[in-house]
Amino acid sequence: MNSSTTPPAGDGLLLCDAADLPERGKAHCFEVLQYGQPASAFALRYEGQAVAYLNRCAHVPTEMDWQEGEFLDGDKQYIICSIHGAVYDPLTGRCVTGMCGRIGLHKIDVQEREGKVYWYPSRDTKPAFED
């Protein structure tokens, strides 16, 4: 979700400082519960937008980063699965090439405002730890 769209209801949960997401740089990784099961997620900046996805390849459900927080290919153009080589569009999560077919990454709603990035949990994706 970008700042030009209407945010989901509520204020969102603080995810990180906007400065922690350099353009086409290392992602901010965080833990979630996906359908009640522990899972990893990540947020990164691409073309000035903060985007976030579940860290799970659509081809085979495995974590995708090459090293902690490294999701983009060598040219910093696409998100690429380090295990299967499936390639995804960073802004939409849509599968560009690989065995993922028409399935894309599971998008997590985030919004950037006032120098912070906020996450909006959904019915299916919730915080791993609640206060």
C-alpha positions in Angstrom: 0.0 0.0 0.0 1.4 3.4 -0.7 0.7 6.8 0.8 -1.6 7.8 -2.1 -4.2 5.2 -1.1 -6.6 5.1 1.9 -5.1 3.2 4.8 -6.9 0.4 6.4 -8.9 1.2 9.6 -6.8 2.1 12.6 -3.5 3.7 13.1 -1.4 0.7 12.2 1.6 -0.8 14.1 4.9 0.9 14.0 7.2 -1.3 11.8 10.4 0.8 11.4 11.7 4.2 10.7 11.4 5.2 7.0 15.2 5.7 7.0 15.7 2.0 7.8 14.4 1.2 4.3 17.0 2.4 1.8 16.0 2.5 -1.9 16.5 -1.0 -3.3 18.4 -1.9 -0.2 18.3 -4.3 2.6 14.8 -5.2 3.8 13.4 -4.9 7.3 12.4 -8.4 8.4 9.7 -9.1 11.0 7.8 -12.0 12.5 4.0 -12.5 12.0 1.4 -15.1 12.5 0.0 -16.2 9.2 -3.3 -18.2 9.7 -2.1 -18.6 13.3 1.3 -20.1 12.4 4.6 -18.3 12.9 6.0 -16.8 9.7 8.5 -14.2 8.5 7.7 -11.1 6.6 9.8 -8.3 5.1 9.4 -4.6 4.1 11.6 -2.9 1.5 11.6 0.3 -0.5 11.3 0.2 -4.3 10.8 3.3 -6.5 10.3 5.4 -3.4 7.5 3.2 -2.0 7.5 1.0 1.1 6.1 -2.4 0.3 5.9 -5.6 2.4 5.3 -9.3 1.8 5.2 -12.6 3.5 8.7 -14.1 3.2 7.3 -17.2 1.4 7.9 -18.1 -2.2 4.7 -18.8 -4.1 6.3 -21.8 -5.9 7.3 -23.8 -2.8 6.6 -22.2 0.6 10.2 -21.5 1.8 11.9 -18.2 2.9 13.4 -16.4 0.0 16.2 -14.1 1.2 19.8 -14.8 0.0 21.1 -13.4 3.3 19.1 -11.9 6.1 17.1 -9.0 4.5 18.5 -9.5 1.0 15.6 -10.1 -1.4 16.5 -8.3 -4.6 18.5 -9.7 -7.5 22.0 -8.5 -8.4 20.6 -5.7 -10.5 18.2 -4.6 -7.8 15.3 -4.9 -10.2 13.3 -7.8 -8.9 12.6 -9.9 -5.8 14.1 -13.3 -6.4 13.7 -16.5 -4.4 17.2 -17.7 -3.4 16.0 -21.4 -3.5 14.0 -21.7 -6.7 14.9 -18.6 -8.7 11.2 -17.5 -9.0 11.1 -13.7 -9.8 8.6 -11.2 -8.5 7.7 -7.6 -9.2 8.7 -5.6 -6.1 5.8 -3.2 -6.3 3.0 -5.7 -6.8 4.4 -9.1 -5.7 3.3 -10.5 -9.1 5.3 -13.5 -10.4 7.3 -12.3 -13.4 9.0 -15.6 -14.2 9.7 -19.0 -12.7 7.6 -21.9 -11.4 5.3 -19.6 -9.4 2.8 -19.4 -12.3 0.1 -16.8 -11.7 0.5 -16.9 -8.0 2.3 -13.9 -6.4 3.6 -13.0 -3.1 1.3 -12.4 -0.2 1.2 -8.6 0.2 1.2 -7.0 3.7 -0.4 -3.6 4.0 2.1 -0.9 5.0 2.0 2.9 4.9 4.7 5.5 5.3 3.9 8.7 7.1 5.8 11.2 9.2 9.1 9.4 8.8 7.8 6.0 10.0 6.5 2.9 8.3 3.3 1.4 9.7 1.9 -2.1 9.2 -1.8 -2.9 9.1 -2.4 -6.5 10.3 -5.2 -8.3 8.5 -7.6 -11.2 9.5 -5.0 -13.6 8.1 -1.7 -11.9 9.0 -1.4 -10.8 12.6 1.5 -9.7 14.9 3.6 -12.6 16.3 3.7 -10.9 19.7 1.1 -8.7 21.2 1.6 -6.5 24.3 
